[in-house]
Amino acid sequence: MSVSQKYRPETRLVQSGILRSQFGETSEALFLTQGYVYESSAQAEARFKGEDPGYQYSRFANPTVHMFEKRIAAFEGAEAARATATGMAAVTLALMGQVKAGDHVVASKAIFGSCLYVVEDYLPRYGVSSTIIDGTDLDQWRAAMRPNTKTCFLETPTNPTLEVLDIAEIAKIAHAAGATLVVDNVFSTPLWQSPLELGADCVVYSTTKHIDGQGRCLGGVILASEKFIQDNVHIYMRQTGPSMSPFNAWVMLKGLETLSPRVRQQTESAAKVAETLASHPKVSRLIYPGRADHPQAAIVKKQMKSGSTLVAFEVTGGKKGAFAFQDALKLVRISNNLGDAKSLITHPATTTHQRITQAQRNELGISDGMVRLSCGLEHVDDLVEDVVTALKAV
């Protein structure tokens, strides 16, 4: 019985997908190679015909990258995976691989700025129209569906306001219209939410975040059924080349081994920070999945195993107050990344979502006073003390 079938998720994160060489190494080998040699001309021909399962070229497949894909697929419960150079490469490929001119895409408006660009600006260049809706409103999903709707896209919890969308219900709506559903699961991580089990057809991650978890390498991954990957991802990726490097794949493999204890501690810390800030006089609004006061608390309880490593909150005083708070932090550092072992904070209105208009930010609930805190692996008491002390500067 394989690791993916027999053992629990945490065990799969350590043991799945290992391809040992003739040297019997303990740690996964790093195969830094562009190409591969063949024993004969006939074998080379068979490889390119797909009759021999060996490797041809590291843009197509690589042993280290393959190990990462097998391991993350086993953990996610997916039949197949393809690792990409970045998270945005994964999102772009998962959408572009499905559509052609004349098709239509529906997406939630509460998505990362670059994802919004792909849906609103990039896809229409190739004749693919899009409709952007309030993803929390199921009636808007139903109303947006057209006969030519090919796929739907959402992220949940959302960036940066941590709204939670009902994956199971949205999947039903998409499927009833003959469309697929692609879910960006970065903020929840595969530990706390399983979109494929809830009905999604495809899951994407920026492995740059929690999967690496230590701020080292860029990467992304697409997970789905074997049929979805073969029909929509495999050839497109092979011919256009947004593949993950072997070195980055090796780093991601090492990250997966510690994903569970890291995310568990980060989630516990985030929950404690949220509890501390909930009644703070200089915090006008706090959003954290798992709290009873979360706007979609019932959905969180239904589809998430735990909260998030992120906390969103509004500091009084708008942009001036938010900047004063961030600049007063000593332990938490200002950065637009997340999921790192180090606690990081960002001001979305002037960084990750500065490209969109003020009116769009207001519609999304991204106020000038909002900050997004990504909790790291520091002692939670030190983290709480740093945040509370910095609020005195507001």
Number of C-alpha atoms within 10 A of each C-alpha: 6 10 18 22 11 10 15 11 19 16 15 24 26 19 14 24 23 19 14 14 10 6 7 10 10 8 11 19 18 16 16 13 12 14 13 12 10 13 7 9 9 9 15 19 13 14 16 13 10 10 11 12 10 17 17 17 14 22 18 18 21 26 24 26 26 18 21 30 23 21 25 27 25 24 23 26 20 22 15 20 28 25 30 28 22 21 24 20 24 29 26 19 21 28 23 19 18 16 19 13 12 13 20 25 26 26 25 22 23 30 23 17 16 16 22 17 14 17 24 18 15 16 22 17 11 14 14 22 20 20 17 18 18 16 26 18 13 16 13 15 22 15 10 17 22 15 10 15 23 24 25 27 27 24 28 24 27 22 22 28 24 24 24 23 24 19 25 17 15 25 23 18 21 23 18 12 17 15 22 23 26 27 24 26 21 26 26 27 24 21 17 18 22 23 25 22 14 16 19 24 22 23 28 28 28 27 28 26 24 28 30 28 25 18 16 12 18 20 26 26 28 29 28 25 17 14 12 20 22 13 13 17 24 18 14 18 22 15 10 10 15 20 24 25 24 24 15 24 30 21 21 28 28 19 20 23 20 17 22 21 12 21 26 18 18 27 24 17 26 27 24 16 23 21 15 14 21 19 12 14 10 19 18 16 16 22 21 27 29 19 18 12 12 17 16 18 16 13 18 24 15 10 19 19 14 18 23 27 29 32 26 25 24 22 27 20 16 14 19 13 20 24 19 17 23 21 14 19 20 12 16 23 17 15 14 15 15 26 29 24 20 18 23 21 22 24 26 21 22 11 12 17 20 13 14 13 11 15 10 14 18 12 13 17 14 24 20 23 23 27 26 22 27 29 30 27 19 16 11 19 12 12 23 19 14 16 22 18 14 19 22 11 16 18
